Amino acid sequence: MLEPALKRMASTRALKVGHFLVEFATPGIGHILKSAGCEFVVLDTEHSGFSFETVRSTVQYCKAADLPIIVRVPSKEYHHIARAVDMGAEGVMLPMVGSAAEAQQILDCLKYPPVGGRGAIFQFAHDDYQSGTALDKIKAANARTALFVQIETAEGVANADEIAAVDGVDVLWVGHFDLSNSLGIPGQFDHPEFIKATDAVIKAARKHGKSAGRLIPTVEQSIELYKYGFDFISYSGDVWAFHGAIQNAVNDIREGCASTSKQRAKPTDKKKSAEKKSSKKK
């Protein structure tokens, strides 16, 4: 049976560092991220154009690299949640979870009976096509699948304690941009209301022994927010990391070449000056 790596990670407050995929889902991506030191990856289907066919392939790429994958599904609909785990996703992330009732509804789609009401299929992608009894498969799947709920609305913050108390919720994940929008302070992450809301989520997670996660754009902020209480840290996402690295390199090259151009101009200027002096002597 497959190991419940994400469940095991969520059971401690130790640092876990991963990465978001919103643009690149190539065959080598799992091995690239694993060799870079990532401990998990989030595949986004809420905002990206990734289809379920892409989910199916990317899950296998990450399995081959022994890299746990969380699929952020686009809605709380049964067919989005159940299909993601049927295709082998070890964890699912749900946007804009606002209440304990919603969290329980998600678990009903995620887990097999008697815990939930997920439709059964065995010897399939989620169990690595292995044979075995239905009862063993059900127990293993329920023990392995991890739930990441996004707290990114004022309602979610108000109900964070009740959401964290739900058995089966593993990680409270702060969706910082949407949360700031919901609070009426778009992008103002140092605003007292945003800080107060984040404090409430961290407090709820700690109280109920759950992990707290966030996508964080920089190394400096990642360190700062780990000290603050986030232990599942997604360092940026593929498109932003790629863009930033290329932009920095291009700017450095242009700056370096500009300096070189000035240095090259100096000998030419000296030569012209010498030629002028020579012509005056004549």
N, C-alpha and C positions, 0 to 999 in steps of 0.2 A: 504494500500500500504506500501511497505517496505521503511524504512527510508534511506536517502542517507548519511550514516555516514561518508564515506570516503570523499565525496564532502564537507561535513561540516568541517571535519578536515583540508582539503586542503585550505579552505577559510581563515584560520588564520595562523599566524606564531608561534602559541603556540607549545610547545614540544609534539610530538607524538612518543611513543616508542613501537616497535614491535619486531618481530623475524622471521628469515627465516627457512623454512622447506625444507630440501633437502634429508632427510633420513627417518624420522619417521612420518608416517601419520596414526596413530592409532586412534581408536574411541574416546579415552579420550583426545586427544591432544588439542582440542579447549578449553576444560574446564581447563586443566592443565595450558595453557598459559594465559587464562583469569584470573584464580585465582592467577597467578604469577604477574599480573598487566599489561600484554600486552594490547595495544589498537588496534593492527592490526597484521596480519600475512601474510607473503608472501610465497606462495607455488610455488616452483621452478620446472618447467617442461623443462627448457632449458638444464640443466646439469644433472638432476636426471633421474632415470628410471621410474618416475611416469607416468602412462598411464592416459588417460582421464577417465577411470573407477575410478582410484584413485582420480582424481580431483573431480569427481561427489560425491564420498563418503566424502572426506575431507571438501568440501564446506558445506555439511550438518552437519558434526561434529562441524564446527566453527559457523554455524548459530545457532545450538542448544545452544552454549555457548555465543551467542550474541557477537561474535568476528568478525569484518569485515575482509574479506579475499581478497587478491590480488593474482591473478594467473600470474606468469611470464611464458608466452607462448614461445615456441621454435622458432617461426618465425613470420614474418609479413603476413603470408598467411591468407586469409579470414577464412578458416575452423578452424584454431587454435584460432583466436580471437573470432569469433562468437560462437563457441562451448563452450568456457570457460565461457562467460557471459550467454549463454543459460542454462548452468549447475548451474548457480546461483552465480558465482563470482561477487562480487561488483566492483572490480577493475581489470584491466589487466595491466601488465608491459611488455613493448616491448624492446628487446635488440637492441643495435646499431642503434638508430634512428639518421640519419645524416642530415635531412633537414625538412623544414616546409612541403614540398610536401609529404614526407613519413608520417609525423604526420597526415596530412589530410587524406591520404589513410587509415591509421589505424582507424581513426574516422569513415570513411565511412563503415568499417567493424563492428565497435562497436555500432553505433547508428542506430536507426530506421529512416525511412523517416519521415519528409522531411530533417532531419539533415544528415542522412547517407543512406546506402543501405542494412542494415542488414536484413536478411530473418526473417519473422515473425513466432513465435510460442508463444501461450499464454496458461494460466492455466498450467504452466509448472514450472520447478525448479526455474527459475529466478524471478517468481512472487509468489513463495510459493504456487503454484497450486490453487490460489484464482480465483474466477470468477470475471467478470467485462467486460466492453466494450473494444473493441480493441483500441479506441482512448485514453481512460484513461490509458490503459496498455502501450501504446507507449510513452505517455508523462511521465509516472512514470519511465519507464526504461531509457529513455534519460536523465532524471533529476538525476538518481541514479548512473549510471555507470561512474566510474572514470578512467582516463587514466594516467598512470605513464610511461613516456618515459625515456629510459636510454641514457644518454649522455656518451658515452664510446669510442669515436673515435675522431681523430683530426678534421674530417669533422663536427661531431656533435658540437664540441666546437666552431668552426668557425661560425656555423649557430645557436648557442644557442639562440640568441636574436629573430631570426625569428621563431624558434620552440616554444619558450615561448609565443610568440604573438598569436599563433593559439588558437582560441576559442575552448575549449574542452580539451585542454591539462591541466591537473591539477597539475602534479608534474614532475619536472626535477630530475631524479635520476642518480647520478654519479656512473658509473661502474668503480671503481678505478683501478682494475687490468688490465682490457682490455684497459682503457684509457692510463695507463702507457705503455702498450705494443704498442699501436697505436702511441704514442709519441716517441717510441724508447728508453724508459728508464724503462724497466720492474721492477716493484716493488719499484721504487725510488720515494716514495710519498713525500719526502722532497726536491725533485729536483725543481729548479726554474721554469722549463717548466710545471711540473705537477701543481705546486701551481698557476701559471699564468692561466692555463686551468681551474682549479677549481674556481678561482676568476671570470672568465668569465661566468661560469654557474650560480654561486650565484648571480652575478650582473644581469644577464638576468632574473632569477627567481624573484628577488626583483622588477625589473623594471616593470614587467607585473603582479605582484601580485600573483605569483605562489609559491608553496612550493618547497623546495629542499630536496632530500633524499639521504641516503647512507647506505650501510651495514658497520658497524663499529665493530671491533673485541674486543675492551676492554671498560671498564667503563670510564677510564681516557680519552681515545680518544673521546668517545661519548660526554663527557662534553665539551672538548676542541672544537670539531667540531660543537656542538650546538651553542657555543659562536661565532663561525666563520660564521654561517648562515644556517646550516642544521637543519630543524625542524622535518622531518620524519626520525627517526633513528631506523634502525633495529640493535638491539644489537645481533651480531653474528648470528650463525645458529645452528640448532639442533646438527649436528654431531660434530662441533667444541666445542660448549659449553659442550656437554656430554663428549667428549674426554678430554677436559681441566679439568673438575671437577673430573673425575675418575683418571686422571694422577696425579693431585695435591694430592688427597686423598691417592692414593697408595704410592706416594713418602713420604708423611707425616707419613703414617703408618710404612713404612720401616725405616725411620729415627728414629721414636719414638721407634720402636722395637729394633733397633740397640743399642740405648742408654740403653734400659732395659737389653739387653743381657750383656752389659759391667757391669751394676750394679749387675746382677745376678752372674757374674764371681767373683766378689770381695769376697763374703763370702766363696766361695769354695777355693779361693787362701789363705785366712786367715786360713782355716781349715787345708789345706795342710802344711802351715808354722808351725802351732801348733803341727801337728803330727811329723814333722821333729825335732822340738825342744824336744819333748817328747822322741823320739827315741835316741837322743844324750845323754840325761840324763841317760838313761838305760845303 
